């Protein structure tokens, strides 16, 4: 059940990140979900570096969205 929850939250985070960073890309459901999951990981590490989260503590929804936006920005740069 935890894996399904991670996938669902990752999908929601990916959707919100794509909403705030629209573009001409045709991303599917799978890429959006992967974007959200990777964004949560990036948000966790950035939050730990800034002192927002303790070691082992997961990122919140907003930090996950910011992490996903960073990943989406980098993906667009490297896709060109």
C-alpha positions as a printed NumPy array, in Angstrom:
array([[  0.   ,   0.   ,   0.   ],
       [  2.88 ,   2.369,   0.7  ],
       [  4.147,   2.061,  -2.879],
       [  0.699,   2.944,  -4.254],
       [  0.582,   5.967,  -1.971],
       [  4.022,   7.082,  -3.153],
       [  2.959,   6.737,  -6.783],
       [ -0.277,   8.664,  -6.193],
       [  1.44 ,  11.51 ,  -4.331],
       [  4.188,  11.558,  -6.979],
       [  1.558,  11.911,  -9.684],
       [ -0.136,  14.796,  -7.849],
       [  3.192,  16.546,  -7.258],
       [  4.087,  16.108, -10.936],
       [  0.738,  17.555, -12.027],
       [  1.144,  20.617,  -9.81 ],
       [  4.724,  21.167, -11.014],
       [  3.602,  20.931, -14.646],
       [  0.763,  23.363, -13.883],
       [  3.223,  25.976, -12.584],
       [  5.704,  25.339, -15.424],
       [  3.605,  24.861, -18.568],
       [  5.281,  24.182, -21.866],
       [  4.951,  22.552, -25.252],
       [  5.996,  19.168, -23.926],
       [  3.74 ,  16.176, -24.316],
       [  4.414,  14.371, -21.071],
       [  2.461,  11.261, -20.27 ],
       [  1.125,   9.964, -17.   ],
       [  4.193,   7.828, -16.348],
       [  6.67 ,  10.69 , -16.86 ],
       [  4.535,  12.991, -14.717],
       [  4.548,  10.411, -11.913],
       [  8.306,   9.867, -12.196],
       [  8.809,  13.639, -12.215],
       [  6.842,  13.947,  -8.964],
       [  8.682,  11.097,  -7.237],
       [ 12.107,  12.426,  -8.241],
       [ 10.97 ,  15.918,  -7.245],
       [ 10.117,  14.662,  -3.775],
       [ 13.599,  13.164,  -3.454],
       [ 15.21 ,  16.41 ,  -4.642],
       [ 12.981,  18.421,  -2.295],
       [ 14.001,  16.191,   0.603],
       [ 17.716,  16.665,  -0.009],
       [ 17.41 ,  20.422,  -0.542],
       [ 15.289,  20.716,   2.601],
       [ 17.879,  18.758,   4.594],
       [ 20.675,  20.988,   3.273],
       [ 18.741,  24.104,   4.275],
       [ 17.85 ,  22.668,   7.681],
       [ 14.104,  22.383,   7.033],
       [ 14.037,  18.617,   7.527],
       [ 15.979,  16.276,   9.77 ],
       [ 17.785,  13.265,   8.349],
       [ 15.277,  10.566,   7.46 ],
       [ 12.34 ,  12.964,   7.425],
       [ 10.484,  13.162,   4.071],
       [  9.803,  16.435,   2.302],
       [  6.456,  18.127,   2.491],
       [  4.174,  18.64 ,  -0.486],
       [  5.373,  22.164,  -1.291],
       [  9.055,  21.23 ,  -1.124],
       [  8.3  ,  18.236,  -3.35 ],
       [  6.642,  20.5  ,  -5.907],
       [  9.656,  22.835,  -5.895],
       [ 11.938,  19.834,  -6.33 ],
       [  9.823,  18.612,  -9.249],
       [  9.957,  22.059, -10.822],
       [ 13.754,  21.993, -10.581],
       [ 13.84 ,  18.541, -12.194],
       [ 11.452,  19.682, -14.947],
       [ 13.573,  22.781, -15.601],
       [ 16.74 ,  20.691, -15.868],
       [ 14.997,  18.167, -18.132],
       [ 13.966,  20.955, -20.482],
       [ 17.505,  22.341, -20.588],
       [ 19.069,  18.958, -21.347],
       [ 16.359,  18.047, -23.88 ],
       [ 17.439,  20.958, -26.083]])
